Amino acid sequence: MTDQPLAGRTVIDLTTALAGPYATLLLAGLGATVIKVENPATGGDSSRNNAPYLGRDGLNLARRHEDDLSVSMLLRGRNKLSVTLDLKNPRSRKVFTDLVRDADVLVENYSPGVTRRLGISYDEVREINPRLVYTSISGFGAQGGPGSGKAMDSIIQALSGVMMTAGEPDEGPVRFGLPIGDLLAPLFAVVGTVSALLQAEHTGEGQHVDVSMLGALTSLVACEPFDAFDAVGLPQRTGSMVPRLAPFGILPAADGFVALCAPTDTFAHGVLRAIGRPDLADDDRYRTRDQRVRSADELHGLIREWCRERPLAEILAAFTAEGVPAAEVREPREAVRDPLVREREEVVPLRHPAHGAVADLAGTGVPIRFSAARVSLDRPAPALGEHNEHVYRELLGYSEQDLAELVAESVI
């Protein structure tokens, strides 16, 4: 027994790219044995060919050596076992059946209709293993959606409405720099998968967990009442400032930017004291929240001018002294090296399996702390088919001749 929450659970990972592999990465970090099934005919997961690459010479935009690995795969492949299997090959059916017969979870992110064409749909897999939790991550849901049913992050951002919540009011839509559509759906997929596992313990029956990228992101858009804002005349897009929460937003300093969040009377009056204008706390323009919202532009202009002439350190010291929530706006490279997130292993060093830490790279950890369980992403990403021998021979009991025949017939 181990002290990992999902220890003893086996996950068959049929995913590729980002959304699906991030879900199975989290399951692996929680302790599940994740068997990543990759197509040998196409070179495996598409992420294996994403630049940049890490190898003995460090980081490069193109492969220089055979063992150079994509940073994308180094991130998403950790703690997983890689086997090859061409699911289009008729002989793969028996191998696939053997893989899922005793598994707990299968995760796939094919376009709708593909699993049925391959003979591995939920209904077909349920006949093999009725206890299995079958999790699908797709752009628009298992029933399909607009166009071909294929979805990229930018398409999902566009359709969800989130692009029209950011940016200046008089400018065009803004794509989030983080692929939020790709990264949000797997979080819900993991919640759904673990919930279905818990239910299966009581019922003895697995089920189909169906998560769409569009639904996941649009549900978050609906967490903020943007339709209500629009109905009462509040702007939905306000750029770097948020008038309905004034004072609130991103302000320029002499040497960077500061994020300020002061929507309550206590915080707002603290801001006024910090900028040397305590007298304005009793001003009818700024005394209450509703008054500050009506005078938001004037209030933000006053704070902006004070911040613009001062260095970040002075601004943050003044706000902190008054108990006002404020922070420096950091570059990603600096943020992922914060000692706090490193100590908590929410971000961890990224290493090449053969050459180690040949570049100073950071990778996502499992951002959950348990009081009586351990989580980790401490095993490097595998090479394509690296665990064929272990999984097919040691776990499934195939003979050396069986493997030789599967290789000869291009099944694995």
C-alpha positions in Angstrom: 0.0 0.0 0.0 1.1 3.5 -0.7 -0.1 6.8 0.7 -1.3 8.2 -2.6 -5.0 8.9 -3.0 -5.4 6.9 -6.3 -2.8 4.2 -5.6 -3.9 0.9 -7.0 -6.1 2.4 -9.7 -5.3 1.9 -13.4 -6.1 4.5 -16.1 -5.9 3.7 -19.8 -4.9 7.0 -21.4 -6.0 7.4 -25.1 -5.5 11.1 -25.1 -3.3 13.4 -27.1 -2.3 17.1 -27.3 -3.2 19.1 -24.1 -6.7 18.8 -22.6 -6.7 15.0 -22.3 -3.0 14.6 -21.3 -3.4 17.2 -18.6 -6.3 15.3 -17.1 -4.3 12.0 -17.0 -1.3 13.9 -15.7 -3.3 14.9 -12.7 -4.6 11.4 -12.2 -1.0 10.1 -12.4 0.1 12.7 -9.8 -2.6 11.5 -7.5 -1.1 8.0 -7.7 -3.0 6.2 -10.4 -1.0 3.9 -12.8 -1.5 5.7 -16.1 -0.9 3.6 -19.2 -0.6 6.0 -22.1 -1.5 4.3 -25.4 0.2 5.8 -28.4 -0.1 5.1 -32.1 3.2 3.8 -33.5 2.1 4.6 -37.1 1.9 8.4 -36.4 4.8 8.7 -34.0 2.6 8.8 -30.9 1.1 11.8 -29.1 1.2 14.9 -31.3 2.9 16.8 -28.4 6.1 14.7 -29.1 6.7 17.0 -32.1 6.1 20.4 -30.4 9.0 22.8 -30.3 11.1 23.5 -28.3 13.0 20.4 -27.5 15.2 19.5 -24.5 18.3 17.3 -24.8 22.0 17.0 -24.0 22.6 20.5 -25.6 19.9 22.2 -23.6 16.9 23.9 -25.3 16.6 24.1 -29.0 13.9 24.9 -31.5 14.6 21.8 -33.6 15.8 18.3 -32.7 19.5 17.8 -32.7 19.7 14.3 -31.2 17.5 11.3 -31.3 16.8 11.5 -27.6 15.8 15.1 -27.6 12.3 15.4 -26.2 9.6 18.0 -26.7 9.2 20.2 -23.6 5.4 19.7 -24.0 5.8 15.9 -23.7 8.3 16.3 -20.8 5.6 18.3 -19.0 2.5 16.1 -19.8 4.1 12.7 -19.9 5.5 12.5 -16.4 4.6 9.6 -14.2 3.0 7.7 -17.2 3.8 4.4 -18.8 3.9 4.5 -22.6 2.9 1.6 -24.8 2.3 1.6 -28.5 -0.9 0.2 -30.1 -2.4 1.0 -33.5 -6.1 1.0 -32.8 -6.9 1.0 -36.5 -5.3 -2.4 -36.9 -7.9 -5.2 -36.5 -5.5 -7.2 -34.4 -5.4 -4.4 -31.8 -8.9 -5.4 -30.6 -7.7 -8.3 -28.4 -4.8 -6.2 -27.0 -7.2 -3.3 -26.2 -9.6 -5.7 -24.5 -6.8 -7.1 -22.4 -5.8 -3.5 -21.4 -9.3 -2.4 -20.3 -10.5 -5.6 -18.8 -9.2 -4.9 -15.3 -8.7 -1.1 -15.6 -10.6 1.4 -13.5 -10.7 4.3 -15.8 -10.3 5.1 -19.5 -9.8 8.7 -20.7 -10.2 9.7 -24.3 -10.4 13.0 -26.2 -11.2 11.9 -29.8 -13.6 13.8 -31.9 -17.1 12.5 -31.6 -17.8 9.4 -33.7 -14.1 8.3 -33.8 -14.4 5.8 -30.9 -17.3 4.1 -32.5 -15.5 3.8 -35.8 -12.5 2.2 -33.9 -14.8 -0.1 -31.9 -13.9 1.4 -28.6 -16.9 3.5 -27.7 -18.3 3.5 -24.2 -21.1 1.0 -25.0 -18.5 -1.4 -26.5 -16.0 -1.0 -23.6 -18.8 -1.4 -21.1 -19.4 -4.9 -22.4 -15.8 -5.7 -21.6 -15.6 -4.1 -18.2 -18.9 -2.8 -16.7 -17.1 -1.3 -13.6 -14.9 1.0 -15.8 -15.3 4.8 -15.7 -15.1 6.0 -19.3 -14.2 9.7 -19.4 -14.5 11.7 -22.6 -13.1 15.2 -23.1 -14.2 17.0 -26.3 -14.8 20.4 -27.7 -18.6 20.3 -27.7 -19.6 17.2 -25.9 -19.9 13.5 -26.9 -22.9 14.2 -29.1 -20.8 16.4 -31.4 -21.0 20.1 -32.2 -20.4 22.8 -34.8 -18.5 22.0 -38.0 -16.4 18.9 -37.8 -16.6 18.7 -34.1 -12.9 19.5 -33.8 -12.0 22.2 -31.3 -9.0 24.3 -30.7 -8.5 26.5 -27.6 -9.0 29.7 -29.5 -12.2 28.4 -31.0 -13.6 27.6 -27.6 -12.5 30.9 -26.1 -14.3 32.7 -29.0 -17.5 30.7 -28.6 -17.6 30.9 -24.8 -17.8 34.7 -24.7 -14.6 35.0 -22.6 -12.8 36.9 -25.3 -15.3 39.7 -24.9 -14.8 40.0 -21.2 -11.2 41.1 -21.5 -9.5 44.1 -23.2 -10.4 47.8 -23.6 -14.0 48.6 -24.4 -13.2 50.2 -27.8 -10.8 47.5 -29.0 -11.3 44.0 -30.4 -11.6 40.7 -28.6 -8.6 39.5 -26.5 -7.4 35.9 -26.5 -6.2 34.8 -23.1 -2.5 34.0 -23.2 -3.0 30.9 -21.2 -5.0 28.2 -23.2 -7.7 28.3 -20.6 -10.2 26.2 -22.7 -7.7 23.4 -23.0 -6.8 23.5 -19.3 -10.2 24.0 -17.7 -12.0 21.0 -19.2 -9.5 18.5 -17.8 -10.0 19.8 -14.3 -13.8 19.1 -14.5 -12.9 15.7 -16.1 -10.8 14.8 -13.1 -13.6 15.8 -10.7 -16.1 13.8 -12.7 -13.8 10.8 -12.9 -13.0 10.6 -9.2 -16.7 11.2 -8.4 -17.7 8.3 -10.7 -15.0 6.0 -9.1 -16.5 6.8 -5.7 -20.0 6.0 -7.0 -18.8 2.7 -8.6 -17.6 1.6 -5.2 -21.2 1.6 -4.0 -23.0 0.5 -7.1 -20.4 -1.8 -8.7 -21.2 0.0 -12.0 -19.0 2.4 -14.0 -20.4 5.1 -16.2 -19.7 7.6 -19.0 -18.2 10.9 -17.8 -18.7 13.5 -20.6 -17.0 16.9 -20.4 -16.9 19.6 -23.1 -14.4 22.4 -23.4 -17.1 24.8 -24.5 -19.4 23.9 -21.6 -16.6 24.1 -19.0 -15.4 27.5 -20.1 -18.9 29.0 -20.7 -20.0 27.8 -17.2 -17.2 29.9 -15.8 -18.3 32.9 -17.8 -21.8 32.4 -16.3 -20.3 32.6 -12.8 -20.1 36.3 -13.3 -23.4 37.9 -14.2 -22.3 39.6 -17.4 -25.8 39.5 -18.8 -27.1 41.4 -15.7 -24.3 43.9 -16.1 -25.4 44.5 -19.7 -29.0 44.8 -18.7 -28.4 47.6 -16.2 -25.9 49.4 -18.3 -22.6 48.3 -16.6 -19.9 47.7 -19.2 -18.8 44.1 -19.6 -15.4 45.0 -20.9 -13.5 47.6 -18.9 -9.8 46.9 -19.7 -7.3 47.1 -16.9 -9.8 48.7 -14.5 -13.1 47.4 -13.0 -15.3 50.4 -12.3 -18.1 48.4 -10.6 -15.5 47.4 -7.8 -13.6 50.7 -7.7 -10.8 51.1 -6.8 -9.9 47.9 -8.5 -7.5 47.1 -11.4 -4.0 47.2 -12.9 -2.0 50.5 -12.4 1.3 51.5 -13.9 4.2 52.2 -11.5 7.5 53.8 -12.4 9.1 50.4 -12.8 6.3 48.0 -13.6 2.6 47.4 -12.7 0.6 46.9 -9.6 -2.6 45.0 -9.1 -5.0 46.7 -6.7 -8.1 45.1 -5.2 -10.0 47.4 -2.8 -13.8 47.0 -3.4 -14.9 47.4 0.3 -15.1 50.7 2.3 -12.3 49.6 4.6 -9.9 48.8 1.7 -10.9 51.8 -0.4 -10.3 54.2 2.6 -7.0 52.5 3.1 -6.0 53.3 -0.4 -6.9 57.0 0.1 -4.8 57.1 3.2 -1.9 55.4 1.4 -1.8 58.0 -1.4 -1.9 60.8 1.2 -5.5 61.8 0.8 -7.3 60.6 4.0 -9.6 63.5 3.7 -11.3 61.9 0.7 -12.7 59.1 2.8 -15.5 61.4 3.9 -16.0 62.9 0.4 -19.4 62.1 -1.0 -17.8 60.9 -4.2 -15.8 58.1 -2.4 -17.3 57.4 1.0 -19.5 54.4 0.0 -19.1 51.7 -2.7 -22.0 53.0 -4.8 -20.5 56.5 -4.7 -17.1 55.2 -5.8 -18.6 53.3 -8.7 -20.3 56.5 -9.9 -17.0 58.3 -9.6 -14.7 55.4 -10.7 -12.9 57.1 -13.5 -12.0 60.1 -11.4 -10.9 57.9 -8.5 -8.8 55.6 -10.7 -7.2 58.6 -12.3 -6.2 60.0 -8.9 -4.6 56.7 -7.8 -3.0 56.2 -11.2 -1.2 59.5 -11.1 0.1 58.7 -7.6 1.4 55.3 -8.7 2.9 56.4 -12.0 5.6 58.4 -10.3 6.7 55.8 -7.7 8.6 52.5 -7.7 6.7 49.3 -7.0 8.4 48.8 -3.7 7.2 52.1 -2.4 3.7 51.6 -3.7 3.3 48.1 -2.2 4.8 49.2 1.1 2.2 52.0 1.4 -0.7 49.8 0.5 0.4 47.0 2.7 0.8 49.3 5.7 -2.9 50.2 5.3 -4.0 46.6 4.9 -4.9 47.0 1.2 -4.7 43.9 -1.1 -2.1 44.7 -3.7 0.7 42.9 -5.6 3.3 43.3 -8.3 2.3 42.0 -11.7 5.0 39.4 -12.4 6.3 37.9 -15.6 5.5 34.1 -15.9 9.2 33.2 -15.7 9.5 35.0 -12.3 6.1 33.7 -11.0 6.9 30.0 -11.5 10.1 30.5 -9.5 8.3 31.8 -6.4 9.8 30.0 -3.4 6.3 29.5 -2.0 4.9 27.6 -4.9 8.2 25.7 -5.2 8.1 24.7 -1.5 4.6 23.5 -1.8 5.5 21.6 -5.1 2.7 23.3 -7.0 5.5 24.1 -9.5 8.4 21.7 -9.8 11.7 21.5 -11.7 11.5 19.8 -15.2 14.1 17.3 -16.1 15.1 15.3 -19.1 14.9 11.5 -18.4 18.5 10.9 -19.5 20.3 14.2 -19.2 18.6 15.7 -16.1 18.2 19.4 -15.5 20.2 20.6 -18.5 18.0 23.7 -18.6 16.3 25.7 -15.8 12.7 24.8 -16.6 9.6 24.7 -14.5 6.7 22.3 -14.8 3.3 22.1 -13.2 3.0 20.0 -10.0 -0.2 18.8 -8.4 -1.5 21.9 -6.7 -3.3 20.0 -3.9 -1.9 19.5 -0.4 -3.2 16.6 1.7 -2.7 16.1 5.4 -2.5 12.3 5.1 -1.6 11.6 1.5 1.2 12.2 -0.9 1.0 13.5 -4.5 4.0 13.8 -6.9 5.1 14.1 -10.5 8.6 12.8 -9.9 9.0 10.3 -12.8 10.2 11.7 -16.2 8.2 11.4 -19.4 8.6 8.1 -21.2 10.0 7.5 -24.7 7.4 6.2 -27.2 6.6 2.6 -26.4 9.2 2.5 -23.5 7.0 0.3 -21.4 5.7 -2.2 -24.0 7.7 -5.0 -22.4 6.6 -4.1 -18.8 2.9 -3.7 -19.6 2.4 -6.4 -22.3 4.7 -9.1 -20.8 4.7 -8.4 -17.1 1.2 -7.0 -16.5 -0.8 -8.7 -19.3 1.3 -11.9 -19.5 2.1 -11.9 -23.2 4.9 -14.2 -24.3 8.0 -13.1 -26.2 6.5 -14.7 -29.3 3.2 -12.8 -28.8 5.1 -9.5 -28.7 7.2 -10.4 -31.7 4.1 -11.2 -33.8 2.4 -7.9 -32.7 5.5 -6.0 -33.8 5.8 -7.9 -37.1 2.1 -7.1 -37.9 2.6 -3.4 -36.9 0.0 -3.7 -34.1 2.4 -2.3 -31.5 
